[in-house]
């Protein structure tokens, strides 16, 4: 899902000023230093880890080092949110585990394996299959406007969005909040503008959204 090609549909988030470090001068160097200190670590088949997330270049999931030109574009911080996951077919794991169990019992001269032994054999088989396969890799682009603190994440998946926000906060110390009617009103202080000229102008500028028209909703970027 790319920022520079394909259908431009995204979910919007904004930087929470109450629970985030400000975007002060020198933030570009700070972001680069932070990313250099926290590179993406590929999955290891010997680890007991099924999934890992991290940052990559926009549109280039296997490029995990950054220069200034890779990270900043047209007043935005641009990143790829990378997700690596082991995807080993369960039917293959079962078949290989049965073979391993039969071989194990034949060597031991026994007819049945204990529950613990079966679990250990399954784990050994899974790790062996992982060494023969490559993990599934997916990346979703993220663009954060450095002027207004609005982030556009090119996926509507709540699970991916939540994982991205968690990683973004742990990496940069900035909390991203999903855009919704309530959070938008709170962000711009709309409750304090009721009855004022600005509040009336904001109200008049609102446009209706046809929730029965999925194409129209997608074309508006999920706003």
N, CA, C and O of each residue as an XYZ file, in Angstrom:
892
protein
N       0.854     -1.181      0.000
C       0.000      0.000      0.000
C       0.891      1.233      0.000
O       1.564      1.518      0.991
N       0.897      1.966     -1.112
C       1.912      2.974     -1.287
C       1.354      4.379     -1.272
O       0.235      4.631     -1.718
N       2.154      5.284     -0.751
C       1.825      6.701     -0.720
C       1.880      7.315     -2.107
O       1.164      8.279     -2.378
N       2.710      6.781     -2.992
C       2.974      7.416     -4.272
C       2.305      6.725     -5.456
O       2.423      7.208     -6.582
N       1.621      5.630     -5.241
C       0.936      4.972     -6.350
C      -0.228      4.158     -5.802
O      -0.290      3.866     -4.607
N      -1.148      3.797     -6.691
C      -2.308      3.034     -6.276
C      -3.412      3.938     -5.756
O      -3.317      5.163     -5.831
N      -4.456      3.324     -5.230
C      -5.602      4.068     -4.725
C      -5.244      4.800     -3.430
O      -4.718      4.199     -2.493
N      -5.532      6.091     -3.389
C      -5.195      6.887     -2.217
C      -6.345      6.850     -1.218
O      -7.189      7.746     -1.189
N      -6.365      5.837     -0.431
C      -7.352      5.723      0.643
C      -6.594      5.497      1.938
O      -5.667      4.688      1.988
N      -6.981      6.201      2.973
C      -6.190      6.161      4.200
C      -7.061      6.469      5.407
O      -8.183      6.959      5.286
N      -6.507      6.165      6.577
C      -7.098      6.573      7.850
C      -6.263      7.721      8.395
O      -5.043      7.740      8.227
N      -6.920      8.686      9.051
C      -6.188      9.845      9.565
C      -6.019      9.740     11.078
O      -6.896      9.267     11.800
N      -4.861     10.198     11.521
C      -4.519     10.270     12.940
C      -3.945     11.667     13.177
O      -3.568     12.357     12.230
N      -3.880     12.073     14.430
C      -3.226     13.339     14.731
C      -2.393     13.195     15.995
O      -2.689     12.379     16.868
N      -1.353     14.000     16.071
C      -0.465     13.970     17.227
C      -1.185     14.595     18.414
O      -1.678     15.719     18.328
N      -1.244     13.862     19.522
C      -1.891     14.346     20.737
C      -0.921     15.276     21.467
O       0.104     14.815     21.969
N      -1.223     16.569     21.536
C      -0.280     17.497     22.173
C      -0.202     17.326     23.684
O       0.766     17.760     24.309
N      -1.219     16.693     24.278
C      -1.239     16.530     25.729
C      -0.357     15.385     26.210
O       0.049     15.364     27.372
N      -0.057     14.438     25.333
C       0.697     13.260     25.758
C       1.879     12.964     24.837
O       2.329     11.823     24.744
N       2.376     13.990     24.162
C       3.478     13.783     23.234
C       4.527     14.863     23.398
O       4.244     15.972     23.850
N       5.747     14.509     23.016
C       6.801     15.505     22.953
C       6.523     16.428     21.768
O       6.038     15.960     20.738
N       6.813     17.711     21.882
C       6.547     18.630     20.764
C       7.510     18.406     19.604
O       8.611     17.887     19.787
N       7.075     18.811     18.393
C       7.935     18.765     17.228
C       8.791     20.024     17.221
O       8.495     20.991     16.519
N       9.855     19.996     18.015
C      10.704     21.168     18.156
C      11.751     21.213     17.044
O      11.852     20.289     16.237
N      12.530     22.297     17.010
C      13.602     22.404     16.036
C      14.608     21.278     16.265
O      14.870     20.877     17.399
N      15.162     20.781     15.166
C      16.102     19.678     15.258
C      15.436     18.320     15.259
O      16.096     17.302     15.467
N      14.106     18.294     15.023
C      13.401     17.015     15.069
C      13.880     16.075     13.963
O      13.883     14.858     14.152
N      14.292     16.628     12.796
C      14.727     15.776     11.693
C      15.929     14.930     12.102
O      15.953     13.720     11.878
N      16.914     15.571     12.697
C      18.094     14.837     13.145
C      17.737     13.834     14.234
O      18.276     12.728     14.279
N      16.811     14.239     15.119
C      16.395     13.328     16.200
C      15.719     12.089     15.625
O      15.993     10.976     16.075
N      14.839     12.261     14.635
C      14.162     11.127     14.021
C      15.168     10.194     13.357
O      15.075      8.974     13.492
N      16.125     10.768     12.645
C      17.130      9.951     11.970
C      17.974      9.175     12.972
O      18.260      7.995     12.769
N      18.372      9.839     14.051
C      19.175      9.165     15.078
C      18.378      8.054     15.749
O      18.912      6.981     16.031
N      17.103      8.314     16.001
C      16.261      7.308     16.655
C      16.106      6.078     15.776
O      16.217      4.951     16.258
N      15.853      6.285     14.497
C      15.684      5.157     13.581
C      16.984      4.374     13.415
O      16.964      3.147     13.310
N      18.113      5.079     13.392
C      19.403      4.394     13.271
C      19.686      3.528     14.488
O      20.324      2.481     14.383
N      19.202      3.979     15.653
C      19.433      3.231     16.887
C      18.450      2.073     17.061
O      18.662      1.191     17.893
N      17.364      2.081     16.263
C      16.340      1.042     16.389
C      16.023      0.439     15.028
O      14.895      0.562     14.553
N      16.996     -0.211     14.389
C      16.741     -0.778     13.059
C      15.788     -1.962     13.138
O      15.660     -2.613     14.175
N      15.128     -2.222     12.027
C      14.256     -3.389     11.968
C      15.084     -4.662     12.074
O      16.111     -4.796     11.409
N      14.643     -5.586     12.900
C      15.340     -6.859     13.098
C      14.518     -7.966     12.450
O      13.419     -8.259     12.921
N      15.013     -8.588     11.388
C      14.248     -9.648     10.720
C      13.962    -10.814     11.668
O      14.681    -11.037     12.642
N      12.919    -11.532     11.362
C      12.559    -12.704     12.155
C      13.626    -13.793     12.019
O      14.180    -14.015     10.942
N      13.893    -14.453     13.125
C      14.842    -15.568     13.169
C      14.040    -16.849     13.398
O      13.270    -16.920     14.355
N      14.201    -17.859     12.544
C      13.415    -19.095     12.712
C      13.651    -19.789     14.044
O      12.829    -20.601     14.470
N      14.772    -19.482     14.715
C      15.055    -20.123     15.993
C      14.386    -19.405     17.163
O      14.345    -19.933     18.274
N      13.865    -18.206     16.917
C      13.193    -17.450     17.973
C      11.765    -17.950     18.175
O      11.147    -18.503     17.265
N      11.266    -17.745     19.369
C       9.857    -18.058     19.641
C       9.023    -16.794     19.408
O       8.279    -16.354     20.285
N       9.161    -16.224     18.215
C       8.462    -14.996     17.838
C       7.810    -15.238     16.479
O       8.492    -15.601     15.520
N       6.504    -15.042     16.390
C       5.784    -15.310     15.150
C       5.616    -14.063     14.291
O       5.394    -14.167     13.084
N       5.721    -12.878     14.904
C       5.488    -11.647     14.157
C       6.348    -10.526     14.714
O       6.598    -10.467     15.918
N       6.801     -9.635     13.836
C       7.587     -8.485     14.275
C       7.239     -7.290     13.378
O       7.025     -7.433     12.175
N       7.191     -6.110     14.002
C       6.904     -4.893     13.251
C       8.086     -3.935     13.380
O       8.868     -4.016     14.327
N       8.201     -3.034     12.419
C       9.271     -2.044     12.445
C       9.095     -1.074     11.296
O       8.076     -1.087     10.604
N      10.104     -0.227     11.097
C      10.030      0.811     10.064
C      10.889      0.459      8.865
O      11.935     -0.176      8.998
N      10.435      0.880      7.691
C      11.188      0.720      6.462
C      10.963      1.959      5.607
O      10.178      2.836      5.966
N      11.647      2.025      4.489
C      11.425      3.146      3.577
C      10.063      3.003      2.895
O       9.572      1.890      2.706
N       9.469      4.117      2.532
C       8.182      4.099      1.839
C       8.312      3.335      0.523
O       9.167      3.646     -0.306
N       7.450      2.329      0.342
C       7.444      1.552     -0.892
C       8.579      0.572     -1.029
O       8.659     -0.123     -2.042
N       9.472      0.483     -0.045
C      10.628     -0.414     -0.110
C      10.757     -1.169      1.211
O      11.573     -0.793      2.053
N       9.973     -2.218      1.407
C       9.934     -2.895      2.710
C      11.251     -3.503      3.157
O      11.459     -3.709      4.353
N      12.159     -3.799      2.206
C      13.413     -4.449      2.598
C      14.559     -3.446      2.763
O      15.703     -3.836      2.997
N      14.244     -2.157      2.639
C      15.230     -1.110      2.901
C      14.920     -0.503      4.269
O      13.929      0.209      4.432
N      15.766     -0.788      5.235
C      15.468     -0.385      6.616
C      16.472      0.617      7.178
O      16.473      0.884      8.380
N      17.324      1.174      6.320
C      18.206      2.266      6.737
C      17.711      3.541      6.063
O      17.099      3.489      4.997
N      17.979      4.687      6.690
C      17.383      5.933      6.227
C      18.417      7.046      6.108
O      19.305      7.185      6.949
N      18.281      7.836      5.042
C      18.951      9.113      4.927
C      17.885     10.189      4.994
O      16.692      9.886      5.009
N      18.305     11.438      5.035
C      17.335     12.535      5.147
C      16.327     12.518      3.994
O      15.136     12.758      4.193
N      16.824     12.230      2.779
C      15.943     12.213      1.622
C      14.941     11.071      1.627
O      13.915     11.142      0.950
N      15.228     10.015      2.386
C      14.299      8.888      2.476
C      13.170      9.164      3.450
O      12.104      8.555      3.359
N      13.397     10.072      4.375
C      12.493     10.233      5.513
C      11.600     11.462      5.410
O      10.527     11.494      6.013
N      12.021     12.472      4.660
C      11.255     13.722      4.611
C      10.916     14.073      3.170
O      11.777     14.050      2.290
N       9.649     14.399      2.946
C       9.178     14.713      1.604
C       8.040     15.721      1.690
O       7.016     15.465      2.323
N       8.228     16.863      1.050
C       7.170     17.863      0.911
C       6.529     18.234      2.248
O       5.305     18.311      2.357
N       7.360     18.462      3.259
C       6.852     18.860      4.566
C       6.280     17.730      5.393
O       5.569     17.977      6.367
N       6.576     16.492      5.026
C       6.047     15.326      5.737
C       7.191     14.397      6.161
O       8.220     14.292      5.494
N       6.970     13.739      7.278
C       7.775     12.586      7.659
C       7.119     11.382      7.005
O       5.938     11.126      7.241
N       7.852     10.638      6.188
C       7.264      9.509      5.464
C       7.997      8.226      5.853
O       9.227      8.168      5.844
N       7.226      7.215      6.188
C       7.764      5.934      6.645
C       6.909      4.794      6.114
O       5.734      4.969      5.788
N       7.526      3.630      6.036
C       6.778      2.415      5.795
C       6.677      1.639      7.100
O       7.674      1.462      7.800
N       5.475      1.178      7.429
C       5.264      0.336      8.615
C       5.324     -1.112      8.136
O       4.434     -1.586      7.430
N       6.381     -1.797      8.531
C       6.619     -3.156      8.039
C       6.168     -4.196      9.048
O       6.401     -4.060     10.249
N       5.519     -5.237      8.545
C       5.066     -6.356      9.369
C       5.599     -7.649      8.771
O       5.268     -7.995      7.637
N       6.416     -8.359      9.524
C       6.897     -9.686      9.123
C       6.180    -10.738      9.963
O       6.038    -10.591     11.177
N       5.737    -11.781      9.309
C       4.990    -12.824     10.021
C       5.325    -14.179      9.426
O       5.391    -14.341      8.208
N       5.535    -15.147     10.305
C       5.723    -16.511      9.830
C       4.377    -17.071      9.401
O       3.418    -17.048     10.173
N       4.301    -17.569      8.189
C       3.076    -18.189      7.684
C       3.440    -19.585      7.187
O       3.851    -19.764      6.041
N       3.281    -20.562      8.067
C       3.566    -21.956      7.720
C       2.229    -22.697      7.667
O       1.518    -22.728      8.671
N       1.870    -23.288      6.540
C       0.575    -23.982      6.423
C       0.389    -25.012      7.534
O       1.252    -25.860      7.764
N      -0.741    -24.925      8.211
C      -1.004    -25.844      9.334
C      -1.051    -27.297      8.874
O      -0.637    -28.194      9.608
N      -1.558    -27.534      7.654
C      -1.625    -28.910      7.150
C      -0.224    -29.492      6.979
O      -0.003    -30.680      7.218
N       0.718    -28.647      6.564
C       2.098    -29.103      6.399
C       2.737    -29.390      7.754
O       3.460    -30.374      7.908
N       2.470    -28.529      8.733
C       3.004    -28.739     10.078
C       2.480    -30.061     10.655
O       3.241    -30.827     11.246
N       1.178    -30.323     10.482
C       0.587    -31.557     11.009
C       1.194    -32.785     10.358
O       1.522    -33.760     11.034
N       1.342    -32.733      9.029
C       1.884    -33.891      8.313
C       3.323    -34.171      8.732
O       3.684    -35.317      8.998
N       4.139    -33.130      8.791
C       5.541    -33.303      9.174
C       5.682    -33.716     10.638
O       6.594    -34.463     10.993
N       4.777    -33.227     11.483
C       4.820    -33.606     12.895
C       4.476    -35.076     13.077
O       5.089    -35.757     13.899
N       3.495    -35.578     12.313
C       3.153    -37.004     12.375
C       4.344    -37.858     11.952
O       4.627    -38.883     12.572
N       5.037    -37.439     10.904
C       6.219    -38.179     10.462
C       7.314    -38.173     11.526
O       7.940    -39.200     11.791
N       7.536    -37.013     12.131
C       8.565    -36.903     13.169
C       8.204    -37.741     14.380
O       9.069    -38.366     14.993
N       6.920    -37.752     14.725
C       6.475    -38.534     15.888
C       6.654    -40.030     15.632
O       7.095    -40.772     16.510
N       6.307    -40.461     14.422
C       6.464    -41.887     14.089
C       7.935    -42.296     14.148
O       8.268    -43.362     14.665
N       8.804    -41.451     13.620
C      10.237    -41.754     13.647
C      10.762    -41.763     15.078
O      11.579    -42.611     15.437
N      10.299    -40.833     15.884
C      10.724    -40.730     17.286
C      10.308    -41.972     18.073
O      11.103    -42.518     18.837
N       9.067    -42.417     17.889
C       8.565    -43.586     18.624
C       9.273    -44.864     18.182
O       9.524    -45.759     18.990
N       9.592    -44.937     16.886
C      10.289    -46.128     16.392
C      11.671    -46.240     17.039
O      12.109    -47.331     17.402
N      12.360    -45.082     17.179
C      13.681    -45.102     17.804
C      13.586    -45.462     19.283
O      14.459    -46.145     19.817
N      12.515    -44.998     19.950
C      12.348    -45.252     21.377
C      11.721    -46.613     21.661
O      11.724    -47.078     22.801
N      11.182    -47.252     20.617
C      10.528    -48.532     20.814
C       9.237    -48.396     21.603
O       8.906    -49.266     22.408
N       8.522    -47.334     21.383
C       7.275    -47.069     22.103
C       6.129    -46.899     21.118
O       6.339    -46.739     19.916
N       4.897    -46.937     21.659
C       3.719    -46.811     20.809
C       3.086    -45.425     20.877
O       2.414    -44.998     19.938
N       3.304    -44.723     21.993
C       2.660    -43.421     22.145
C       3.650    -42.405     22.705
O       4.568    -42.747     23.451
N       3.437    -41.150     22.325
C       4.251    -40.052     22.847
C       3.418    -39.258     23.850
O       2.197    -39.171     23.728
N       4.086    -38.690     24.827
C       3.373    -37.880     25.811
C       2.966    -36.542     25.195
O       3.435    -36.164     24.121
N       2.085    -35.840     25.901
C       1.631    -34.539     25.427
C       2.801    -33.569     25.307
O       2.876    -32.796     24.351
N       3.706    -33.608     26.267
C       4.876    -32.728     26.242
C       5.772    -33.058     25.058
O       6.266    -32.158     24.378
N       5.982    -34.360     24.809
C       6.830    -34.764     23.688
C       6.223    -34.331     22.355
O       6.940    -33.899     21.452
N       4.897    -34.449     22.234
C       4.236    -34.021     20.997
C       4.419    -32.527     20.760
O       4.661    -32.091     19.635
N       4.301    -31.747     21.839
C       4.468    -30.295     21.721
C       5.896    -29.947     21.312
O       6.116    -29.053     20.495
N       6.870    -30.666     21.892
C       8.273    -30.401     21.559
C       8.577    -30.787     20.112
O       9.318    -30.085     19.423
N       8.009    -31.894     19.656
C       8.207    -32.320     18.272
C       7.585    -31.313     17.298
O       8.167    -30.997     16.260
N       6.412    -30.824     17.645
C       5.751    -29.831     16.788
C       6.582    -28.563     16.689
O       6.689    -27.971     15.615
N       7.174    -28.140     17.809
C       8.002    -26.935     17.809
C       9.256    -27.148     16.955
O       9.655    -26.258     16.204
N       9.872    -28.321     17.070
C      11.059    -28.619     16.264
C      10.725    -28.628     14.775
O      11.490    -28.122     13.954
N       9.581    -29.206     14.438
C       9.148    -29.262     13.038
C       8.875    -27.861     12.514
O       9.272    -27.520     11.400
N       8.196    -27.052     13.319
C       7.869    -25.688     12.902
C       9.126    -24.882     12.632
O       9.207    -24.173     11.629
N      10.104    -24.983     13.515
C      11.358    -24.248     13.319
C      12.112    -24.740     12.081
O      12.719    -23.944     11.365
N      12.074    -26.029     11.836
C      12.745    -26.568     10.655
C      12.076    -26.051      9.383
O      12.755    -25.701      8.419
N      10.743    -26.004      9.383
C      10.028    -25.488      8.213
C      10.297    -24.001      8.014
O      10.409    -23.535      6.880
N      10.401    -23.254      9.112
C      10.699    -21.826      8.991
C      12.055    -21.595      8.346
O      12.231    -20.643      7.585
N      13.025    -22.472      8.649
C      14.357    -22.323      8.044
C      14.308    -22.542      6.539
O      15.187    -22.076      5.814
N      13.285    -23.247      6.068
C      13.149    -23.537      4.649
C      12.292    -22.497      3.919
O      12.241    -22.478      2.690
N      11.627    -21.643      4.680
C      10.718    -20.658      4.108
C      11.176    -19.249      4.447
O      12.078    -19.059      5.264
N      10.561    -18.281      3.825
C      10.784    -16.874      4.165
C       9.506    -16.341      4.816
O       8.407    -16.739      4.428
N       9.634    -15.457      5.788
C       8.431    -14.909      6.410
C       7.654    -14.033      5.428
O       8.220    -13.476      4.488
N       6.360    -13.925      5.663
C       5.523    -13.017      4.882
C       5.834    -11.579      5.301
O       5.866    -11.263      6.490
N       6.063    -10.717      4.316
C       6.393     -9.326      4.593
C       5.353     -8.407      3.976
O       4.979     -8.558      2.813
N       4.891     -7.446      4.778
C       3.898     -6.478      4.315
C       4.313     -5.100      4.818
O       4.843     -4.982      5.922
N       4.081     -4.062      4.026
C       4.354     -2.710      4.496
C       3.195     -1.781      4.135
O       2.560     -1.921      3.089
N       2.944     -0.843      5.022
C       1.891      0.159      4.826
C       2.528      1.528      5.020
O       3.259      1.743      5.987
N       2.257      2.446      4.113
C       2.895      3.757      4.167
C       2.214      4.689      5.160
O       1.006      4.627      5.390
N       3.040      5.553      5.736
C       2.588      6.541      6.713
C       3.202      7.883      6.357
O       4.398      7.966      6.081
N       2.383      8.946      6.361
C       2.874     10.304      6.094
C       2.362     11.222      7.198
O       1.153     11.374      7.372
N       3.278     11.829      7.938
C       2.928     12.752      9.022
C       3.273     14.170      8.600
O       4.435     14.481      8.340
N       2.263     15.030      8.532
C       2.503     16.431      8.211
C       3.186     17.099      9.399
O       2.675     17.068     10.519
N       4.326     17.691      9.150
C       5.080     18.331     10.224
C       4.532     19.718     10.549
O       4.942     20.332     11.535
N       3.616     20.210      9.731
C       3.016     21.519      9.995
C       1.825     21.432     10.941
O       1.716     22.208     11.891
N       0.926     20.474     10.670
C      -0.295     20.408     11.485
C      -0.405     19.140     12.326
O      -1.392     18.966     13.041
N       0.596     18.241     12.257
C       0.568     17.034     13.081
C      -0.464     16.017     12.660
O      -0.834     15.156     13.458
N      -0.952     16.089     11.404
C      -1.912     15.127     10.899
C      -1.158     14.002     10.198
O      -0.299     14.256      9.354
N      -1.481     12.761     10.549
C      -0.845     11.585      9.945
C      -1.852     10.852      9.075
O      -3.020     10.715      9.438
N      -1.391     10.388      7.933
C      -2.218      9.587      7.033
C      -1.588      8.205      6.923
O      -0.444      8.053      6.494
N      -2.366      7.202      7.320
C      -1.908      5.817      7.329
C      -2.715      5.075      6.286
O      -3.943      5.051      6.358
N      -2.042      4.465      5.311
C      -2.713      3.956      4.126
C      -3.265      2.542      4.332
O      -2.997      1.618      3.564
N      -4.039      2.424      5.392
C      -4.778      1.201      5.699
C      -5.915      1.567      6.640
O      -5.776      2.450      7.487
N      -7.040      0.879      6.482
C      -8.173      1.081      7.387
C      -8.253     -0.014      8.451
O      -9.210     -0.058      9.223
N      -7.248     -0.900      8.493
C      -7.253     -1.981      9.481
C      -7.020     -1.411     10.879
O      -6.010     -0.754     11.132
N      -7.966     -1.669     11.780
C      -7.824     -1.188     13.160
C      -6.641     -1.854     13.850
O      -5.947     -1.217     14.643
N      -6.405     -3.140     13.553
C      -5.290     -3.859     14.179
C      -3.954     -3.284     13.720
O      -3.064     -3.048     14.537
N      -3.813     -3.060     12.410
C      -2.572     -2.480     11.899
C      -2.379     -1.058     12.411
O      -1.270     -0.662     12.769
N      -3.472     -0.293     12.443
C      -3.383      1.076     12.936
C      -2.957      1.134     14.390
O      -2.139      1.971     14.771
N      -3.510      0.250     15.197
C      -3.135      0.218     16.613
C      -1.681     -0.154     16.809
O      -0.988      0.436     17.637
N      -1.213     -1.148     16.038
C       0.195     -1.563     16.135
C       1.117     -0.446     15.663
O       2.186     -0.234     16.237
N       0.702      0.270     14.612
C       1.504      1.382     14.114
C       1.610      2.493     15.151
O       2.694      3.032     15.379
N       0.486      2.837     15.782
C       0.500      3.898     16.795
C       1.388      3.528     17.979
O       2.112      4.370     18.510
N       1.327      2.276     18.381
C       2.152      1.809     19.496
C       3.635      1.903     19.152
O       4.440      2.353     19.967
N       3.995      1.476     17.936
C       5.393      1.542     17.516
C       5.837      2.993     17.359
O       6.959      3.337     17.730
N       4.977      3.843     16.818
C       5.321      5.248     16.610
C       5.615      5.932     17.941
O       6.566      6.705     18.057
N       4.790      5.639     18.942
C       5.001      6.271     20.254
C       6.282      5.765     20.904
O       7.042      6.552     21.468
N       6.529      4.450     20.829
C       7.732      3.907     21.464
C       8.993      4.360     20.733
O      10.067      4.429     21.331
N       8.868      4.668     19.442
C      10.026      5.091     18.664
C      10.313      6.574     18.832
O      11.449      6.969     19.095
N       9.275      7.398     18.679
C       9.478      8.843     18.609
C       8.941      9.634     19.801
O       9.172     10.840     19.894
N       8.226      8.969     20.714
C       7.662      9.686     21.850
C       6.474     10.543     21.480
O       6.140     11.484     22.201
N       5.825     10.232     20.359
C       4.654     10.981     19.901
C       3.436     10.058     19.892
O       3.477      8.974     19.310
N       2.372     10.485     20.530
C       1.153      9.677     20.578
C       0.220     10.084     19.456
O      -0.153     11.251     19.337
N      -0.162      9.104     18.624
C      -1.105      9.358     17.543
C      -2.496      8.910     17.966
O      -2.667      7.825     18.522
N      -3.485      9.751     17.699
C      -4.870      9.477     18.062
C      -5.692      9.318     16.781
O      -5.609     10.173     15.899
N      -6.488      8.243     16.654
C      -7.312      8.079     15.455
C      -8.317      9.220     15.324
O      -8.904      9.664     16.311
N      -8.504      9.681     14.104
C      -9.473     10.753     13.881
C     -10.886     10.185     13.906
O     -11.180      9.177     13.262
N     -11.745     10.844     14.653
C     -13.158     10.496     14.759
C     -13.890     11.788     15.104
O     -13.250     12.763     15.496
N     -15.205     11.821     14.970
C     -15.919     13.068     15.287
C     -15.594     13.625     16.666
O     -15.376     14.829     16.808
N     -15.558     12.772     17.682
C     -15.305     13.264     19.037
C     -13.872     13.765     19.188
O     -13.641     14.851     19.718
N     -12.883     12.945     18.707
C     -11.488     13.357     18.881
C     -11.168     14.597     18.056
O     -10.346     15.416     18.466
N     -11.814     14.746     16.890
C     -11.600     15.944     16.079
C     -12.155     17.173     16.780
O     -11.511     18.222     16.805
N     -13.353     17.044     17.352
C     -13.944     18.171     18.077
C     -13.085     18.563     19.267
O     -12.897     19.748     19.543
N     -12.561     17.559     19.974
C     -11.713     17.853     21.130
C     -10.410     18.516     20.696
O      -9.904     19.409     21.376
N      -9.869     18.072     19.556
C      -8.587     18.615     19.096
C      -8.696     20.088     18.723
O      -7.803     20.875     19.036
N      -9.783     20.465     18.057
C      -9.910     21.854     17.620
C     -10.681     22.707     18.615
O     -10.902     23.895     18.385
N     -11.097     22.081     19.747
C     -11.819     22.841     20.758
C     -13.174     23.310     20.277
O     -13.585     24.435     20.560
N     -13.885     22.434     19.535
C     -15.152     22.837     18.933
C     -16.206     23.181     19.971
O     -17.057     24.039     19.738
N     -16.150     22.496     21.143
C     -17.159     22.786     22.162
C     -17.059     24.220     22.657
O     -18.058     24.810     23.069
N     -15.849     24.784     22.617
C     -15.665     26.162     23.084
C     -16.042     27.179     22.013
O     -16.075     28.382     22.274
N     -16.333     26.680     20.783
C     -16.621     27.596     19.679
C     -18.103     27.696     19.357
O     -18.514     28.449     18.474
N     -18.906     26.915     20.098
C     -20.343     26.940     19.832
C     -20.885     28.355     20.038
O     -20.671     28.971     21.082
N     -21.592     28.857     19.019
C     -22.175     30.185     19.112
C     -21.240     31.300     18.680
O     -21.636     32.466     18.666
N     -19.993     30.960     18.323
C     -19.047     31.982     17.868
C     -19.026     32.005     16.342
O     -19.533     31.088     15.696
N     -18.443     33.048     15.775
C     -18.361     33.158     14.320
C     -17.548     32.007     13.730
O     -17.912     31.432     12.704
N     -16.429     31.681     14.407
C     -15.591     30.605     13.888
C     -16.326     29.273     13.971
O     -16.267     28.462     13.047
N     -17.018     29.054     15.087
C     -17.763     27.819     15.237
C     -18.844     27.686     14.186
O     -19.038     26.609     13.622
N     -19.559     28.790     13.915
C     -20.601     28.758     12.890
C     -19.997     28.488     11.512
O     -20.579     27.775     10.695
N     -18.812     29.073     11.267
C     -18.154     28.858      9.973
C     -17.733     27.401      9.810
O     -17.892     26.824      8.734
N     -17.192     26.799     10.883
C     -16.805     25.389     10.834
C     -18.020     24.494     10.602
O     -17.958     23.524      9.847
N     -19.104     24.832     11.252
C     -20.333     24.045     11.090
C     -20.841     24.140      9.661
O     -21.240     23.136      9.070
N     -20.826     25.358      9.099
C     -21.309     25.548      7.737
C     -20.428     24.850      6.710
O     -20.890     24.483      5.629
N     -19.149     24.667      7.058
C     -18.209     24.035      6.122
C     -18.302     22.522      6.116
O     -17.738     21.873      5.235
N     -19.010     21.942      7.094
C     -19.139     20.490      7.147
C     -19.907     19.978      5.943
O     -20.867     20.604      5.495
N     -19.476     18.825      5.416
C     -20.134     18.214      4.277
C     -20.706     16.865      4.683
O     -20.070     16.132      5.441
N     -21.894     16.521      4.195
C     -22.471     15.216      4.535
C     -21.706     14.088      3.864
O     -21.170     14.258      2.769
N     -21.657     12.939      4.520
C     -21.023     11.739      3.969
C     -22.071     10.648      3.829
O     -22.768     10.316      4.788
N     -22.177     10.095      2.632
C     -23.124      9.019      2.371
C     -22.487      7.698      2.781
O     -21.661      7.150      2.051
N     -22.871      7.186      3.952
C     -22.260      5.954      4.469
C     -22.707      4.719      3.705
O     -22.163      3.636      3.917
N     -23.698      4.860      2.811
C     -24.132      3.708      2.004
C     -23.329      3.589      0.733
O     -23.462      2.612     -0.004
N     -22.478      4.600      0.465
C     -21.689      4.602     -0.757
C     -20.236      4.350     -0.396
O     -19.506      5.278     -0.048
N     -19.814      3.085     -0.480
C     -18.457      2.722     -0.062
C     -17.399      3.383     -0.928
O     -16.341      3.769     -0.432
N     -17.683      3.520     -2.239
C     -16.697      4.134     -3.125
C     -16.484      5.593     -2.790
O     -15.354      6.082     -2.805
N     -17.573      6.292     -2.485
C     -17.445      7.701     -2.140
C     -16.685      7.863     -0.836
O     -15.881      8.783     -0.689
N     -16.937      6.977      0.102
C     -16.240      7.047      1.391
C     -14.753      6.809      1.212
O     -13.929      7.502      1.808
N     -14.405      5.803      0.368
C     -12.987      5.520      0.143
C     -12.287      6.655     -0.567
O     -11.122      6.937     -0.289
N     -12.986      7.314     -1.485
C     -12.349      8.391     -2.233
C     -12.079      9.599     -1.368
O     -11.265     10.448     -1.731
N     -12.756      9.699     -0.214
C     -12.523     10.802      0.685
C     -11.476     10.472      1.725
O     -11.270     11.217      2.683
N     -10.815      9.338      1.520
C      -9.726      8.965      2.421
C     -10.203      8.492      3.763
O      -9.447      8.544      4.733
N     -11.450      8.025      3.857
C     -11.943      7.474      5.109
C     -12.232      8.530      6.140
O     -12.377      8.205      7.318
N     -12.323      9.818      5.732
C     -12.571     10.879      6.694
C     -14.039     10.992      7.010
O     -14.435     11.840      7.809
